[in-house]
Amino acid sequence: MITYTKRDIVRRVAEKMDEPKVHTEPWVDSVLNALRETMMDADPECRIELRNFGVFEVKKTKAKPRARNPRTNEEIYVPPHRKTHFKPSKLLKQFLKQPLEEEEKEESEG
């Protein structure tokens, strides 16, 4: 699996904008910081909709008074908290749903 970092995103933006990485890095940082701050400021829920990319949501979870610790089997209380959720756009979903022909052939042969 390939892992992409912020540096890789900065490199891609710099190539697309035909600008040096030094000029694009502050812009990428600013966008990511704005997204993070918006999600952290959510009181208690929010929705960030980016057309043709997807939707980021901060959602509330319910308290779980009778959850179990899988290691000790001990019953524990989990308080309510917030979680993030990402829903891809239709465009992104359609692309991701395309079958992977190479991997399917390898699996059927092996």
Distance bins in CASP14 RR format, pairs under 12 A and 6 or more apart:
PFRMAT RR
TARGET T0000
AUTHOR 0000-0000-0000
RMODE 2
METHOD distances of the structure
MODEL  1
2 8 0 0 0 0 1 0 0 0 0 0 0
3 9 0 0 0 0 0 1 0 0 0 0 0
4 10 0 0 0 0 0 1 0 0 0 0 0
4 11 0 0 0 0 1 0 0 0 0 0 0
4 12 0 0 0 0 1 0 0 0 0 0 0
5 11 0 0 0 0 1 0 0 0 0 0 0
5 12 0 0 0 0 0 1 0 0 0 0 0
5 28 0 0 0 0 0 1 0 0 0 0 0
5 32 0 0 0 0 0 1 0 0 0 0 0
6 12 0 0 0 0 0 1 0 0 0 0 0
6 13 0 0 0 0 0 1 0 0 0 0 0
6 21 0 0 0 0 0 1 0 0 0 0 0
6 24 0 0 0 0 0 1 0 0 0 0 0
6 25 0 0 0 0 1 0 0 0 0 0 0
6 26 0 0 0 0 0 1 0 0 0 0 0
6 27 0 0 0 0 0 1 0 0 0 0 0
6 28 1 0 0 1 0 0 0 0 0 0 0
6 29 1 0 0 1 0 0 0 0 0 0 0
6 31 0 0 0 0 0 1 0 0 0 0 0
6 32 1 0 0 1 0 0 0 0 0 0 0
6 33 0 0 0 0 0 1 0 0 0 0 0
6 36 0 0 0 0 0 1 0 0 0 0 0
7 13 0 0 0 0 0 1 0 0 0 0 0
7 14 0 0 0 0 0 1 0 0 0 0 0
7 21 0 0 0 0 1 0 0 0 0 0 0
7 24 0 0 0 0 0 1 0 0 0 0 0
7 25 0 0 0 0 1 0 0 0 0 0 0
7 28 0 0 0 0 1 0 0 0 0 0 0
7 29 0 0 0 0 0 1 0 0 0 0 0
8 14 0 0 0 0 0 1 0 0 0 0 0
8 15 0 0 0 0 0 1 0 0 0 0 0
8 21 0 0 0 0 0 1 0 0 0 0 0
8 25 0 0 0 0 0 1 0 0 0 0 0
8 28 0 0 0 0 0 1 0 0 0 0 0
9 15 0 0 0 0 0 1 0 0 0 0 0
9 16 0 0 0 0 0 1 0 0 0 0 0
9 21 0 0 0 0 0 1 0 0 0 0 0
9 24 0 0 0 0 1 0 0 0 0 0 0
9 25 0 0 0 0 1 0 0 0 0 0 0
9 27 0 0 0 0 0 1 0 0 0 0 0
9 28 1 0 1 0 0 0 0 0 0 0 0
9 29 0 0 0 0 0 1 0 0 0 0 0
9 31 0 0 0 0 1 0 0 0 0 0 0
9 32 0 0 0 0 1 0 0 0 0 0 0
10 16 0 0 0 0 0 1 0 0 0 0 0
10 17 0 0 0 0 0 1 0 0 0 0 0
10 19 0 0 0 0 0 1 0 0 0 0 0
10 20 0 0 0 0 0 1 0 0 0 0 0
10 21 1 0 1 0 0 0 0 0 0 0 0
10 22 0 0 0 0 1 0 0 0 0 0 0
10 23 0 0 0 0 1 0 0 0 0 0 0
10 24 1 0 1 0 0 0 0 0 0 0 0
10 25 1 0 1 0 0 0 0 0 0 0 0
10 26 0 0 0 0 1 0 0 0 0 0 0
10 27 0 0 0 0 1 0 0 0 0 0 0
10 28 1 0 1 0 0 0 0 0 0 0 0
10 29 0 0 0 0 1 0 0 0 0 0 0
10 30 0 0 0 0 0 1 0 0 0 0 0
10 31 0 0 0 0 0 1 0 0 0 0 0
10 32 0 0 0 0 0 1 0 0 0 0 0
11 17 0 0 0 0 0 1 0 0 0 0 0
11 19 0 0 0 0 0 1 0 0 0 0 0
11 20 0 0 0 0 0 1 0 0 0 0 0
11 21 1 0 0 1 0 0 0 0 0 0 0
11 22 0 0 0 0 0 1 0 0 0 0 0
11 24 0 0 0 0 1 0 0 0 0 0 0
11 25 0 0 0 0 1 0 0 0 0 0 0
11 28 0 0 0 0 1 0 0 0 0 0 0
12 19 0 0 0 0 0 1 0 0 0 0 0
12 21 0 0 0 0 0 1 0 0 0 0 0
12 24 0 0 0 0 1 0 0 0 0 0 0
12 25 0 0 0 0 0 1 0 0 0 0 0
12 28 0 0 0 0 1 0 0 0 0 0 0
13 19 0 0 0 0 1 0 0 0 0 0 0
13 20 0 0 0 0 0 1 0 0 0 0 0
13 21 0 0 0 0 1 0 0 0 0 0 0
13 23 0 0 0 0 1 0 0 0 0 0 0
13 24 1 0 1 0 0 0 0 0 0 0 0
13 25 0 0 0 0 1 0 0 0 0 0 0
13 26 0 0 0 0 0 1 0 0 0 0 0
13 27 1 0 0 1 0 0 0 0 0 0 0
13 28 1 0 1 0 0 0 0 0 0 0 0
13 29 0 0 0 0 0 1 0 0 0 0 0
13 30 0 0 0 0 0 1 0 0 0 0 0
13 31 0 0 0 0 1 0 0 0 0 0 0
13 32 0 0 0 0 0 1 0 0 0 0 0
14 20 1 0 0 1 0 0 0 0 0 0 0
14 21 1 0 1 0 0 0 0 0 0 0 0
14 22 0 0 0 0 1 0 0 0 0 0 0
14 23 1 0 0 1 0 0 0 0 0 0 0
14 24 1 0 1 0 0 0 0 0 0 0 0
14 25 0 0 0 0 1 0 0 0 0 0 0
14 26 0 0 0 0 0 1 0 0 0 0 0
14 27 0 0 0 0 1 0 0 0 0 0 0
14 28 0 0 0 0 1 0 0 0 0 0 0
15 21 0 0 0 0 1 0 0 0 0 0 0
15 24 0 0 0 0 1 0 0 0 0 0 0
16 24 0 0 0 0 1 0 0 0 0 0 0
16 27 0 0 0 0 0 1 0 0 0 0 0
16 28 0 0 0 0 0 1 0 0 0 0 0
17 23 0 0 0 0 1 0 0 0 0 0 0
17 24 1 0 0 1 0 0 0 0 0 0 0
17 25 0 0 0 0 0 1 0 0 0 0 0
17 27 0 0 0 0 1 0 0 0 0 0 0
17 28 0 0 0 0 0 1 0 0 0 0 0
18 24 0 0 0 0 0 1 0 0 0 0 0
19 25 0 0 0 0 0 1 0 0 0 0 0
19 26 0 0 0 0 0 1 0 0 0 0 0
19 27 0 0 0 0 1 0 0 0 0 0 0
19 28 0 0 0 0 0 1 0 0 0 0 0
20 26 0 0 0 0 0 1 0 0 0 0 0
21 27 0 0 0 0 0 1 0 0 0 0 0
21 28 0 0 0 0 1 0 0 0 0 0 0
21 29 0 0 0 0 0 1 0 0 0 0 0
22 28 0 0 0 0 0 1 0 0 0 0 0
22 29 0 0 0 0 0 1 0 0 0 0 0
23 29 0 0 0 0 0 1 0 0 0 0 0
24 30 0 0 0 0 0 1 0 0 0 0 0
24 31 0 0 0 0 0 1 0 0 0 0 0
25 31 0 0 0 0 0 1 0 0 0 0 0
25 32 0 0 0 0 0 1 0 0 0 0 0
26 32 0 0 0 0 0 1 0 0 0 0 0
26 33 0 0 0 0 0 1 0 0 0 0 0
27 33 0 0 0 0 0 1 0 0 0 0 0
27 34 0 0 0 0 0 1 0 0 0 0 0
28 34 0 0 0 0 0 1 0 0 0 0 0
28 35 0 0 0 0 0 1 0 0 0 0 0
29 35 0 0 0 0 0 1 0 0 0 0 0
29 36 0 0 0 0 0 1 0 0 0 0 0
29 37 0 0 0 0 0 1 0 0 0 0 0
30 36 0 0 0 0 0 1 0 0 0 0 0
30 37 0 0 0 0 0 1 0 0 0 0 0
31 37 0 0 0 0 0 1 0 0 0 0 0
31 38 0 0 0 0 0 1 0 0 0 0 0
31 48 0 0 0 0 0 1 0 0 0 0 0
31 50 0 0 0 0 0 1 0 0 0 0 0
31 53 0 0 0 0 0 1 0 0 0 0 0
32 38 0 0 0 0 0 1 0 0 0 0 0
32 39 0 0 0 0 0 1 0 0 0 0 0
32 56 0 0 0 0 0 1 0 0 0 0 0
33 39 0 0 0 0 0 1 0 0 0 0 0
33 40 0 0 0 0 0 1 0 0 0 0 0
33 41 0 0 0 0 0 1 0 0 0 0 0
34 40 0 0 0 0 0 1 0 0 0 0 0
34 41 0 0 0 0 0 1 0 0 0 0 0
34 48 0 0 0 0 1 0 0 0 0 0 0
34 50 0 0 0 0 0 1 0 0 0 0 0
34 56 0 0 0 0 0 1 0 0 0 0 0
35 41 0 0 0 0 0 1 0 0 0 0 0
35 42 0 0 0 0 0 1 0 0 0 0 0
35 46 0 0 0 0 0 1 0 0 0 0 0
35 48 1 0 0 1 0 0 0 0 0 0 0
35 49 0 0 0 0 0 1 0 0 0 0 0
35 50 0 0 0 0 1 0 0 0 0 0 0
35 53 0 0 0 0 0 1 0 0 0 0 0
35 54 0 0 0 0 0 1 0 0 0 0 0
35 55 0 0 0 0 0 1 0 0 0 0 0
35 56 1 0 0 1 0 0 0 0 0 0 0
35 58 0 0 0 0 0 1 0 0 0 0 0
35 84 0 0 0 0 0 1 0 0 0 0 0
35 86 0 0 0 0 0 1 0 0 0 0 0
36 42 0 0 0 0 0 1 0 0 0 0 0
36 46 0 0 0 0 0 1 0 0 0 0 0
36 48 0 0 0 0 0 1 0 0 0 0 0
36 56 0 0 0 0 0 1 0 0 0 0 0
36 58 0 0 0 0 0 1 0 0 0 0 0
36 84 0 0 0 0 0 1 0 0 0 0 0
37 46 0 0 0 0 0 1 0 0 0 0 0
37 48 0 0 0 0 0 1 0 0 0 0 0
37 58 0 0 0 0 0 1 0 0 0 0 0
38 45 0 0 0 0 0 1 0 0 0 0 0
38 46 1 0 0 1 0 0 0 0 0 0 0
38 47 0 0 0 0 1 0 0 0 0 0 0
38 48 1 0 1 0 0 0 0 0 0 0 0
38 49 0 0 0 0 0 1 0 0 0 0 0
38 50 0 0 0 0 0 1 0 0 0 0 0
38 56 0 0 0 0 1 0 0 0 0 0 0
38 57 0 0 0 0 0 1 0 0 0 0 0
38 58 0 0 0 0 1 0 0 0 0 0 0
38 84 0 0 0 0 0 1 0 0 0 0 0
39 45 0 0 0 0 0 1 0 0 0 0 0
39 46 1 0 0 1 0 0 0 0 0 0 0
39 47 0 0 0 0 1 0 0 0 0 0 0
39 48 1 0 0 1 0 0 0 0 0 0 0
39 55 0 0 0 0 0 1 0 0 0 0 0
39 56 1 0 0 1 0 0 0 0 0 0 0
39 57 0 0 0 0 1 0 0 0 0 0 0
39 58 1 0 1 0 0 0 0 0 0 0 0
39 59 0 0 0 0 0 1 0 0 0 0 0
39 82 0 0 0 0 1 0 0 0 0 0 0
39 83 0 0 0 0 0 1 0 0 0 0 0
39 84 1 0 0 1 0 0 0 0 0 0 0
39 85 0 0 0 0 0 1 0 0 0 0 0
39 86 0 0 0 0 0 1 0 0 0 0 0
40 46 0 0 0 0 1 0 0 0 0 0 0
40 48 0 0 0 0 0 1 0 0 0 0 0
40 56 0 0 0 0 0 1 0 0 0 0 0
40 58 0 0 0 0 1 0 0 0 0 0 0
40 82 0 0 0 0 1 0 0 0 0 0 0
40 84 0 0 0 0 0 1 0 0 0 0 0
41 48 0 0 0 0 0 1 0 0 0 0 0
41 58 0 0 0 0 1 0 0 0 0 0 0
41 82 0 0 0 0 0 1 0 0 0 0 0
42 48 0 0 0 0 1 0 0 0 0 0 0
42 56 0 0 0 0 0 1 0 0 0 0 0
42 57 0 0 0 0 1 0 0 0 0 0 0
42 58 1 0 1 0 0 0 0 0 0 0 0
42 59 0 0 0 0 1 0 0 0 0 0 0
42 60 0 0 0 0 1 0 0 0 0 0 0
42 82 1 0 0 1 0 0 0 0 0 0 0
42 83 0 0 0 0 0 1 0 0 0 0 0
42 84 0 0 0 0 1 0 0 0 0 0 0
42 85 0 0 0 0 0 1 0 0 0 0 0
43 58 0 0 0 0 1 0 0 0 0 0 0
43 60 0 0 0 0 0 1 0 0 0 0 0
43 82 0 0 0 0 1 0 0 0 0 0 0
44 57 0 0 0 0 0 1 0 0 0 0 0
44 58 1 0 0 1 0 0 0 0 0 0 0
44 59 0 0 0 0 1 0 0 0 0 0 0
44 60 1 0 1 0 0 0 0 0 0 0 0
44 61 0 0 0 0 0 1 0 0 0 0 0
44 80 0 0 0 0 1 0 0 0 0 0 0
44 81 0 0 0 0 1 0 0 0 0 0 0
44 82 1 0 1 0 0 0 0 0 0 0 0
44 83 0 0 0 0 0 1 0 0 0 0 0
45 56 0 0 0 0 0 1 0 0 0 0 0
45 57 1 0 0 1 0 0 0 0 0 0 0
45 58 1 0 1 0 0 0 0 0 0 0 0
45 59 1 0 1 0 0 0 0 0 0 0 0
45 60 1 0 0 1 0 0 0 0 0 0 0
45 61 0 0 0 0 0 1 0 0 0 0 0
45 82 1 0 0 1 0 0 0 0 0 0 0
45 83 0 0 0 0 0 1 0 0 0 0 0
45 84 0 0 0 0 0 1 0 0 0 0 0
45 85 0 0 0 0 0 1 0 0 0 0 0
46 55 0 0 0 0 0 1 0 0 0 0 0
46 56 0 0 0 0 1 0 0 0 0 0 0
46 57 1 0 0 1 0 0 0 0 0 0 0
46 58 1 0 1 0 0 0 0 0 0 0 0
46 59 0 0 0 0 1 0 0 0 0 0 0
46 60 0 0 0 0 0 1 0 0 0 0 0
46 82 0 0 0 0 1 0 0 0 0 0 0
46 84 0 0 0 0 0 1 0 0 0 0 0
46 85 0 0 0 0 0 1 0 0 0 0 0
47 54 0 0 0 0 0 1 0 0 0 0 0
47 55 1 0 0 1 0 0 0 0 0 0 0
47 56 1 0 0 1 0 0 0 0 0 0 0
47 57 1 0 1 0 0 0 0 0 0 0 0
47 58 1 0 0 1 0 0 0 0 0 0 0
47 59 0 0 0 0 1 0 0 0 0 0 0
47 84 0 0 0 0 0 1 0 0 0 0 0
47 85 0 0 0 0 1 0 0 0 0 0 0
47 86 0 0 0 0 0 1 0 0 0 0 0
47 87 0 0 0 0 1 0 0 0 0 0 0
48 54 0 0 0 0 1 0 0 0 0 0 0
48 55 1 0 0 1 0 0 0 0 0 0 0
48 56 1 0 1 0 0 0 0 0 0 0 0
48 57 1 0 0 1 0 0 0 0 0 0 0
48 58 0 0 0 0 1 0 0 0 0 0 0
48 84 0 0 0 0 0 1 0 0 0 0 0
48 85 0 0 0 0 0 1 0 0 0 0 0
48 86 0 0 0 0 1 0 0 0 0 0 0
48 87 0 0 0 0 0 1 0 0 0 0 0
49 55 1 0 1 0 0 0 0 0 0 0 0
49 56 0 0 0 0 1 0 0 0 0 0 0
49 57 0 0 0 0 1 0 0 0 0 0 0
49 86 0 0 0 0 0 1 0 0 0 0 0
49 87 0 0 0 0 1 0 0 0 0 0 0
49 88 0 0 0 0 0 1 0 0 0 0 0
49 89 0 0 0 0 1 0 0 0 0 0 0
50 56 1 0 0 1 0 0 0 0 0 0 0
50 57 0 0 0 0 0 1 0 0 0 0 0
50 86 0 0 0 0 0 1 0 0 0 0 0
50 87 0 0 0 0 0 1 0 0 0 0 0
50 88 0 0 0 0 0 1 0 0 0 0 0
50 89 1 0 0 1 0 0 0 0 0 0 0
50 91 0 0 0 0 0 1 0 0 0 0 0
50 92 0 0 0 0 0 1 0 0 0 0 0
51 89 1 0 0 1 0 0 0 0 0 0 0
51 90 0 0 0 0 0 1 0 0 0 0 0
51 91 0 0 0 0 1 0 0 0 0 0 0
51 92 0 0 0 0 0 1 0 0 0 0 0
52 88 0 0 0 0 0 1 0 0 0 0 0
52 89 1 0 1 0 0 0 0 0 0 0 0
52 90 0 0 0 0 1 0 0 0 0 0 0
52 91 1 0 1 0 0 0 0 0 0 0 0
52 92 1 0 0 1 0 0 0 0 0 0 0
52 93 0 0 0 0 0 1 0 0 0 0 0
52 94 0 0 0 0 0 1 0 0 0 0 0
52 95 0 0 0 0 0 1 0 0 0 0 0
53 86 0 0 0 0 1 0 0 0 0 0 0
53 87 0 0 0 0 0 1 0 0 0 0 0
53 88 1 0 0 1 0 0 0 0 0 0 0
53 89 1 0 1 0 0 0 0 0 0 0 0
53 90 0 0 0 0 0 1 0 0 0 0 0
53 91 0 0 0 0 1 0 0 0 0 0 0
53 92 1 0 0 1 0 0 0 0 0 0 0
53 93 0 0 0 0 0 1 0 0 0 0 0
53 95 0 0 0 0 0 1 0 0 0 0 0
54 85 0 0 0 0 0 1 0 0 0 0 0
54 86 1 0 0 1 0 0 0 0 0 0 0
54 87 1 0 0 1 0 0 0 0 0 0 0
54 88 1 0 1 0 0 0 0 0 0 0 0
54 89 1 0 1 0 0 0 0 0 0 0 0
54 90 0 0 0 0 1 0 0 0 0 0 0
54 91 0 0 0 0 1 0 0 0 0 0 0
54 92 1 0 0 1 0 0 0 0 0 0 0
54 93 0 0 0 0 1 0 0 0 0 0 0
54 96 0 0 0 0 0 1 0 0 0 0 0
55 84 0 0 0 0 0 1 0 0 0 0 0
55 85 0 0 0 0 1 0 0 0 0 0 0
55 86 1 0 0 1 0 0 0 0 0 0 0
55 87 1 0 1 0 0 0 0 0 0 0 0
55 88 0 0 0 0 1 0 0 0 0 0 0
55 89 1 0 0 1 0 0 0 0 0 0 0
55 90 0 0 0 0 0 1 0 0 0 0 0
55 92 0 0 0 0 0 1 0 0 0 0 0
55 93 0 0 0 0 0 1 0 0 0 0 0
56 83 0 0 0 0 0 1 0 0 0 0 0
56 84 1 0 0 1 0 0 0 0 0 0 0
56 85 1 0 0 1 0 0 0 0 0 0 0
56 86 1 0 1 0 0 0 0 0 0 0 0
56 87 0 0 0 0 1 0 0 0 0 0 0
56 88 0 0 0 0 0 1 0 0 0 0 0
56 89 0 0 0 0 0 1 0 0 0 0 0
57 82 0 0 0 0 1 0 0 0 0 0 0
57 83 0 0 0 0 1 0 0 0 0 0 0
57 84 1 0 0 1 0 0 0 0 0 0 0
57 85 1 0 1 0 0 0 0 0 0 0 0
57 86 1 0 0 1 0 0 0 0 0 0 0
57 87 1 0 0 1 0 0 0 0 0 0 0
58 81 0 0 0 0 0 1 0 0 0 0 0
58 82 1 0 1 0 0 0 0 0 0 0 0
58 83 1 0 0 1 0 0 0 0 0 0 0
58 84 1 0 1 0 0 0 0 0 0 0 0
58 85 1 0 0 1 0 0 0 0 0 0 0
58 86 0 0 0 0 0 1 0 0 0 0 0
59 80 0 0 0 0 0 1 0 0 0 0 0
59 81 0 0 0 0 0 1 0 0 0 0 0
59 82 1 0 0 1 0 0 0 0 0 0 0
59 83 1 0 1 0 0 0 0 0 0 0 0
59 84 1 0 0 1 0 0 0 0 0 0 0
59 85 1 0 1 0 0 0 0 0 0 0 0
59 86 0 0 0 0 0 1 0 0 0 0 0
59 87 0 0 0 0 0 1 0 0 0 0 0
60 79 0 0 0 0 0 1 0 0 0 0 0
60 80 1 0 0 1 0 0 0 0 0 0 0
60 81 1 0 0 1 0 0 0 0 0 0 0
60 82 1 0 1 0 0 0 0 0 0 0 0
60 83 0 0 0 0 1 0 0 0 0 0 0
60 84 0 0 0 0 0 1 0 0 0 0 0
60 85 0 0 0 0 0 1 0 0 0 0 0
61 67 0 0 0 0 0 1 0 0 0 0 0
61 78 0 0 0 0 1 0 0 0 0 0 0
61 79 0 0 0 0 1 0 0 0 0 0 0
61 80 1 0 1 0 0 0 0 0 0 0 0
61 81 1 0 1 0 0 0 0 0 0 0 0
61 82 1 0 0 1 0 0 0 0 0 0 0
61 83 1 0 1 0 0 0 0 0 0 0 0
61 84 0 0 0 0 0 1 0 0 0 0 0
61 85 0 0 0 0 0 1 0 0 0 0 0
62 78 0 0 0 0 1 0 0 0 0 0 0
62 79 0 0 0 0 1 0 0 0 0 0 0
62 80 1 0 1 0 0 0 0 0 0 0 0
62 81 0 0 0 0 1 0 0 0 0 0 0
62 82 0 0 0 0 0 1 0 0 0 0 0
62 83 0 0 0 0 0 1 0 0 0 0 0
63 76 0 0 0 0 0 1 0 0 0 0 0
63 77 1 0 0 1 0 0 0 0 0 0 0
63 78 1 0 0 1 0 0 0 0 0 0 0
63 79 1 0 1 0 0 0 0 0 0 0 0
63 80 1 0 1 0 0 0 0 0 0 0 0
63 81 0 0 0 0 1 0 0 0 0 0 0
64 75 0 0 0 0 0 1 0 0 0 0 0
64 76 0 0 0 0 1 0 0 0 0 0 0
64 77 1 0 0 1 0 0 0 0 0 0 0
64 78 1 0 1 0 0 0 0 0 0 0 0
64 79 0 0 0 0 1 0 0 0 0 0 0
64 80 0 0 0 0 1 0 0 0 0 0 0
64 81 0 0 0 0 0 1 0 0 0 0 0
65 75 0 0 0 0 1 0 0 0 0 0 0
65 76 0 0 0 0 1 0 0 0 0 0 0
65 77 1 0 1 0 0 0 0 0 0 0 0
65 78 0 0 0 0 1 0 0 0 0 0 0
65 79 0 0 0 0 1 0 0 0 0 0 0
65 80 0 0 0 0 0 1 0 0 0 0 0
66 74 0 0 0 0 0 1 0 0 0 0 0
66 75 1 0 1 0 0 0 0 0 0 0 0
66 76 0 0 0 0 1 0 0 0 0 0 0
66 77 1 0 0 1 0 0 0 0 0 0 0
66 78 0 0 0 0 1 0 0 0 0 0 0
67 73 0 0 0 0 0 1 0 0 0 0 0
67 74 0 0 0 0 1 0 0 0 0 0 0
67 75 1 0 0 1 0 0 0 0 0 0 0
67 76 1 0 1 0 0 0 0 0 0 0 0
67 77 1 0 0 1 0 0 0 0 0 0 0
67 78 1 0 1 0 0 0 0 0 0 0 0
67 79 0 0 0 0 0 1 0 0 0 0 0
68 74 1 0 0 1 0 0 0 0 0 0 0
68 75 1 0 1 0 0 0 0 0 0 0 0
68 76 1 0 0 1 0 0 0 0 0 0 0
68 77 0 0 0 0 0 1 0 0 0 0 0
68 78 0 0 0 0 0 1 0 0 0 0 0
69 75 1 0 0 1 0 0 0 0 0 0 0
69 76 1 0 1 0 0 0 0 0 0 0 0
69 77 0 0 0 0 0 1 0 0 0 0 0
69 78 0 0 0 0 0 1 0 0 0 0 0
70 76 0 0 0 0 0 1 0 0 0 0 0
86 92 0 0 0 0 0 1 0 0 0 0 0
86 93 0 0 0 0 0 1 0 0 0 0 0
87 93 0 0 0 0 1 0 0 0 0 0 0
88 94 0 0 0 0 1 0 0 0 0 0 0
88 95 0 0 0 0 1 0 0 0 0 0 0
88 96 1 0 0 1 0 0 0 0 0 0 0
88 97 0 0 0 0 0 1 0 0 0 0 0
89 95 0 0 0 0 1 0 0 0 0 0 0
89 96 0 0 0 0 0 1 0 0 0 0 0
90 96 0 0 0 0 0 1 0 0 0 0 0
90 97 0 0 0 0 0 1 0 0 0 0 0
91 97 0 0 0 0 0 1 0 0 0 0 0
92 98 0 0 0 0 0 1 0 0 0 0 0
98 104 0 0 0 0 0 1 0 0 0 0 0
99 105 0 0 0 0 0 1 0 0 0 0 0
99 107 0 0 0 0 0 1 0 0 0 0 0
100 106 0 0 0 0 1 0 0 0 0 0 0
100 107 0 0 0 0 1 0 0 0 0 0 0
101 107 0 0 0 0 0 1 0 0 0 0 0
101 108 0 0 0 0 0 1 0 0 0 0 0
102 108 0 0 0 0 0 1 0 0 0 0 0
102 109 0 0 0 0 0 1 0 0 0 0 0
103 109 0 0 0 0 0 1 0 0 0 0 0
103 110 0 0 0 0 0 1 0 0 0 0 0
104 110 0 0 0 0 0 1 0 0 0 0 0
END
